[in-house]
């Protein structure tokens, strides 16, 4: 099974010039902990809630003034939409990440794949545990 069959297609992105506060609000609105960072139609980084916490808030930066580019992770790890789900699972394990952006072969962002997406096709208790961890929270 290909990643394109399990990934989430509707992905919000953030500009590197947006404030960390605006990015955090976008995360809150979409109930996600990660946003791809795009500039000039290209993926240039990833911003996680952890990046915001450790690289902005913990350092005393003003979230309304601090820019996404100052706290994002510029080293983007990704998978292609035509790769196998098993490949994504191996990459996530090796990289120790819970989510990966999904690109087409023209290197355009087409989605995001999470542990929950990958585990949807895994039977048994481990798959169920991963699915439940990845479910959206209610507020």
HELIX and SHEET records of a PDB file:
HELIX    1   1 UNK A    3  UNK A    5  5                                   3    
HELIX    2   2 UNK A   20  UNK A   30  1                                  11    
HELIX    3   3 UNK A   49  UNK A   52  1                                   4    
HELIX    4   4 UNK A   53  UNK A   57  3                                   5    
HELIX    5   5 UNK A   68  UNK A   71  1                                   4    
HELIX    6   6 UNK A   85  UNK A   95  1                                  11    
HELIX    7   7 UNK A  115  UNK A  119  1                                   5    
HELIX    8   8 UNK A  124  UNK A  134  1                                  11    
SHEET    1   A 3 UNK A  13  UNK A  14  0                                        
SHEET    2   A 3 UNK A  34  UNK A  39  1                                        
SHEET    3   A 3 UNK A  42  UNK A  48 -1                                        
SHEET    1   B 3 UNK A  78  UNK A  80  0                                        
SHEET    2   B 3 UNK A  99  UNK A 103  1                                        
SHEET    3   B 3 UNK A 109  UNK A 114 -1                                        
END                                                                             
